[in-house]
């Protein structure tokens, strides 16, 4: 991913567990169409996080652990604090 806005727009369901790797589906932007059949719009590399040796520094394991600790019903990938919540959370 490149740029700040792509990170902010990232959603949990953009990452799909395929067994030995997570596949990231890019969203459309102003200059890129995303998932399409137009060869010029596609990236030249695979958007995959491949399982390594399953130690604590393995990106696949880290992503799986991060996703397992997320609250239900929130689709944004990155969480942030609420400064003054309107309810008791």
ChimeraX attribute file (.defattr): number of C-alpha atoms within 10 A of each C-alpha:
attribute: neighborCount
match mode: 1-to-1
recipient: residues
	/A:1	10
	/A:2	6
	/A:3	7
	/A:4	8
	/A:5	10
	/A:6	14
	/A:7	13
	/A:8	12
	/A:9	11
	/A:10	19
	/A:11	18
	/A:12	14
	/A:13	12
	/A:14	16
	/A:15	20
	/A:16	13
	/A:17	15
	/A:18	10
	/A:19	9
	/A:20	12
	/A:21	18
	/A:22	20
	/A:23	17
	/A:24	19
	/A:25	17
	/A:26	19
	/A:27	14
	/A:28	13
	/A:29	10
	/A:30	5
	/A:31	7
	/A:32	14
	/A:33	15
	/A:34	15
	/A:35	13
	/A:36	11
	/A:37	9
	/A:38	9
	/A:39	8
	/A:40	10
	/A:41	14
	/A:42	15
	/A:43	12
	/A:44	8
	/A:45	6
	/A:46	10
	/A:47	15
	/A:48	17
	/A:49	18
	/A:50	16
	/A:51	15
	/A:52	13
	/A:53	11
	/A:54	11
	/A:55	11
	/A:56	9
	/A:57	10
	/A:58	14
	/A:59	18
	/A:60	22
	/A:61	19
	/A:62	14
	/A:63	13
	/A:64	12
	/A:65	11
	/A:66	11
	/A:67	13
	/A:68	10
	/A:69	8
	/A:70	15
	/A:71	9
	/A:72	7
	/A:73	6
	/A:74	11
	/A:75	14
	/A:76	16
	/A:77	17
	/A:78	13
	/A:79	11
	/A:80	6
	/A:81	6
	/A:82	8
	/A:83	6
	/A:84	6
	/A:85	8
	/A:86	7
	/A:87	5
	/A:88	4
	/A:89	5
